[in-house]
Amino acid sequence: MTRARAWILASRPKTLPASAVPVIVGSAVAAAEGAFVLLPALVALLCALLIQISTNLANDYFDFLKGADTDRRLGPVRVTQSGLIPPATVRNAMLGVIALTFVLGLYLVSVAGWPILVVGVVSLICAVAYTAGPWPLAYVGLGDVFVFVFFGIVAVTGTHYVQALRFSPAALMASLSPGAISTAILVVNNYRDIDTDRDVGKKTLAVRIGKAATRVEFKLLLAFAYLVPVAQVAALHASPWLLLPLATLPLAFPIVRLVDTAEGAPLNRCLAMTGRLLFAFGALSSAGWMLGR
């Protein structure tokens, strides 16, 4: 395998929609409110993608150090564990991506002030703390909360804030569905790895609550995501165009059936399907905000 291919694997491009979709939704809300500004929106998108990549590199490196990645791994290849890239090189790349994100984030701080500095620093710390440190979030069952907060609420409202320079209840509500579906992606990942994670002491929420409850969690997250557009229209007296994401329901039902019937490696297909659902839901949500403005 070429070095370039190995670095692409390390960045895990299939996970990037989870960071891009919330930024697109936040920008759509800003546009609907007449506050869209192109350059902060683009920089916010780039920072979100870089934070996702830094998190992926941190996971690759620190899971290897903790012995969580073994030959029994069912998910995509980890470049550190497989020997494709030396551990020190992965670590240095992670630090470089974090530094680049911080530098780019200074522009957003100059635009929107200290709240964005606080959000950015906390986001970068959590990107590493997800699998590093004495109490890594993924190892103590807090990964689901981390994803919902940072890939939902923080990403959407933060993107809106750097353009509108104000807090928006509409952006907060719009953040809930991307956060829920992004969390559902993590739930599938942890459900797939529940046996191997338990064996190495990685106490994800799935390990803590068991397989049956994890399947219920997945369904509840998707159900919540689809209830949010209805609540938006009712609570905000908004345009019915915000109901557009409900058109993705036919994509959700096969995913739920697969989670109910599959275990182990076949759930990799479910991961990809949930990622596509997130993208389609986010695209229609953004379109709804634009059409209903």
C-alpha positions in Angstrom: 0.0 0.0 0.0 1.3 3.5 -0.9 2.0 6.0 1.9 -0.6 8.3 0.4 -3.2 5.6 0.6 -2.3 4.9 4.2 -2.8 8.5 5.1 -6.2 8.5 3.5 -7.1 5.5 5.6 -5.8 7.3 8.7 -8.0 10.3 8.0 -11.1 8.1 7.6 -12.8 10.1 4.8 -16.1 8.2 5.3 -16.4 9.9 8.7 -16.1 13.4 7.4 -19.8 14.0 6.6 -20.4 13.9 10.4 -18.4 17.1 10.7 -19.4 18.8 7.4 -23.2 18.3 7.6 -23.6 20.4 10.9 -21.6 23.3 9.4 -23.8 23.2 6.2 -26.9 23.2 8.4 -25.7 26.1 10.6 -24.9 28.1 7.5 -28.3 27.4 6.0 -29.9 28.7 9.2 -27.7 31.8 9.0 -28.8 32.3 5.4 -32.4 31.9 6.3 -32.0 34.7 8.9 -30.2 36.9 6.4 -26.9 36.6 8.2 -24.8 34.3 5.9 -21.2 35.3 5.4 -19.1 33.2 3.0 -15.6 33.4 4.4 -16.4 32.5 8.1 -18.6 29.7 6.8 -15.8 28.2 4.7 -13.3 28.5 7.5 -15.7 26.9 10.0 -16.2 24.0 7.5 -12.4 23.6 7.2 -11.9 23.7 10.9 -14.6 21.2 11.5 -13.1 18.8 9.0 -9.6 19.2 10.5 -11.0 18.6 14.0 -12.6 15.3 12.8 -9.3 14.3 11.2 -7.3 15.1 14.3 -9.8 13.0 16.3 -9.4 10.1 13.9 -5.6 10.3 14.1 -5.8 10.5 17.9 -8.1 7.4 18.0 -5.7 5.5 15.8 -2.7 6.4 17.9 -4.0 6.2 21.4 -6.2 3.0 20.8 -2.9 1.4 19.7 -1.1 2.5 22.8 -3.9 1.2 25.0 -4.0 -2.1 23.3 -7.6 -1.6 22.2 -6.8 -2.3 18.5 -6.0 -6.0 18.0 -6.1 -8.5 15.1 -9.7 -9.2 16.0 -10.7 -5.7 14.9 -13.9 -5.7 12.8 -13.8 -2.1 11.5 -11.6 -0.3 8.9 -7.8 -0.8 9.0 -6.0 1.2 11.7 -2.7 2.4 10.3 -0.8 2.4 13.6 -1.9 -1.1 14.7 -1.4 -2.5 11.2 2.1 -1.1 11.0 1.4 1.0 7.9 2.6 4.2 9.5 4.9 4.4 12.6 3.2 5.5 15.8 5.4 8.6 16.3 4.5 9.7 12.7 0.8 9.4 13.4 1.2 11.3 16.7 3.1 14.1 15.0 0.5 14.3 12.2 -2.2 14.6 14.8 -0.3 17.5 16.5 0.2 19.2 13.2 -3.5 19.0 12.3 -4.4 20.4 15.7 -1.9 23.3 15.3 -3.3 24.1 11.8 -6.8 24.0 13.1 -5.9 26.4 15.9 -4.2 28.9 13.5 -7.3 28.8 11.2 -9.5 29.2 14.2 -7.8 32.5 15.2 -9.5 34.0 12.2 -12.9 33.0 13.5 -11.9 34.4 16.9 -11.1 37.7 15.2 -14.5 37.7 13.7 -16.7 36.4 16.5 -14.7 37.0 19.7 -13.7 35.0 22.8 -16.7 32.6 22.8 -15.3 31.0 19.7 -11.9 30.8 21.3 -13.4 28.9 24.2 -15.4 26.6 21.9 -12.4 26.0 19.7 -10.0 25.1 22.5 -12.5 22.8 24.2 -13.2 21.1 20.9 -9.5 20.4 20.3 -8.9 19.2 23.8 -11.9 16.8 23.6 -10.7 15.6 20.2 -7.6 14.2 21.9 -9.3 13.4 25.2 -11.8 11.1 23.3 -9.2 8.3 23.5 -6.3 9.9 25.5 -5.6 10.8 29.1 -6.5 9.2 32.4 -10.3 9.2 31.7 -10.7 9.0 27.9 -14.3 9.8 26.9 -14.7 6.7 24.7 -13.4 4.4 27.4 -15.7 5.6 30.2 -19.0 5.6 28.2 -19.2 9.3 27.4 -18.5 9.1 23.7 -22.1 9.3 22.8 -22.5 12.6 24.8 -19.4 14.0 23.2 -20.6 13.3 19.7 -24.1 14.7 20.3 -22.7 17.9 21.8 -19.8 18.6 19.5 -21.1 17.2 16.2 -24.6 18.6 16.8 -25.1 21.5 19.1 -21.6 23.1 19.1 -21.0 22.6 15.3 -24.3 24.0 14.2 -24.7 26.9 16.7 -21.0 27.7 16.4 -21.2 28.0 12.6 -24.2 30.2 12.9 -22.6 32.4 15.5 -19.4 33.2 13.5 -21.7 34.5 10.8 -24.6 36.1 12.7 -22.6 37.1 15.8 -25.6 36.2 18.0 -27.2 33.1 19.5 -30.1 31.6 17.6 -32.8 29.4 19.1 -33.5 28.2 15.6 -29.9 27.1 15.1 -30.1 25.3 18.5 -33.1 23.3 17.3 -31.6 22.7 13.9 -28.5 21.2 15.7 -30.4 18.4 17.4 -31.1 16.1 14.4 -27.5 16.1 13.0 -26.3 15.5 16.6 -28.6 12.5 17.0 -27.8 10.9 13.7 -24.0 11.4 14.2 -24.4 9.8 17.6 -26.3 6.9 15.9 -23.2 6.4 13.7 -21.1 6.0 16.8 -23.7 3.7 18.4 -23.4 1.3 15.4 -19.7 1.4 15.6 -19.7 0.6 19.3 -22.4 -2.1 18.8 -20.2 -3.8 16.2 -17.2 -3.7 18.5 -19.0 -4.5 21.7 -17.3 -7.9 22.3 -13.8 -6.9 21.4 -14.1 -3.6 23.3 -15.3 -5.5 26.4 -12.3 -7.9 26.2 -9.8 -5.0 26.2 -11.5 -3.0 28.9 -12.9 -0.3 26.6 -16.1 0.5 28.5 -18.2 2.3 25.8 -21.8 2.9 26.6 -22.6 -0.1 24.4 -20.5 -2.3 26.6 -22.1 -0.9 29.7 -25.7 -1.3 28.7 -25.5 -4.4 26.5 -26.6 -5.3 23.0 -30.3 -5.1 23.4 -30.3 -1.7 25.0 -27.8 -0.4 22.4 -30.2 -1.4 19.6 -32.9 0.5 21.5 -30.6 3.5 21.8 -30.0 3.5 18.1 -33.7 3.5 17.3 -34.5 6.3 19.8 -31.8 8.5 18.3 -33.2 8.1 14.8 -36.8 8.6 16.1 -35.7 11.8 17.9 -34.0 13.1 14.8 -37.2 12.8 12.8 -39.3 14.4 15.6 -37.1 17.5 15.6 -38.4 19.0 12.2 -42.0 18.6 13.4 -41.1 20.3 16.6 -39.3 23.1 14.7 -42.4 23.9 12.6 -44.6 23.8 15.7 -42.4 25.7 18.2 -40.9 28.3 15.8 -44.1 28.7 13.7 -41.8 28.0 10.8 -42.3 27.1 7.2 -43.5 23.6 6.4 -40.4 23.4 4.2 -38.5 22.4 7.4 -40.3 19.0 7.1 -38.3 18.1 4.0 -35.9 15.8 5.9 -38.9 13.5 6.6 -38.5 12.4 3.0 -35.4 10.4 4.1 -37.5 8.0 6.2 -37.3 5.3 3.5 -33.5 5.4 4.0 -33.9 4.9 7.8 -36.1 1.8 7.9 -33.5 -0.6 6.2 -30.9 0.6 8.6 -33.1 -0.2 11.6 -33.8 -3.7 10.2 -30.1 -4.3 9.7 -29.2 -3.3 13.2 -31.9 -5.7 14.5 -30.6 -8.6 12.5 -26.8 -8.2 12.0 -23.8 -8.4 14.3 -20.1 -8.0 13.9 -18.5 -7.1 10.5 -21.8 -6.9 8.6 -22.6 -3.8 10.6 -19.9 -2.0 8.6 -22.6 -1.7 5.9 -24.9 -0.2 8.5 -22.3 2.4 9.3 -22.1 3.5 5.7 -25.9 3.6 5.3 -26.2 5.7 8.5 -23.5 8.1 7.1 -25.5 8.5 3.9 -28.7 9.1 5.9 -26.9 11.9 7.8 -25.8 13.5 4.6 -29.3 13.3 3.0 -31.0 14.5 6.1 -28.6 17.4 6.5 -29.0 18.4 2.8 -32.8 18.4 2.9 -32.7 20.2 6.3 -30.5 22.9 4.8 -32.7 23.1 1.7 -35.8 23.5 3.9 -34.2 26.4 5.8 -33.3 28.1 2.5 -36.7 27.5 0.8 -38.6 28.6 3.9 -36.8 31.8 4.6 
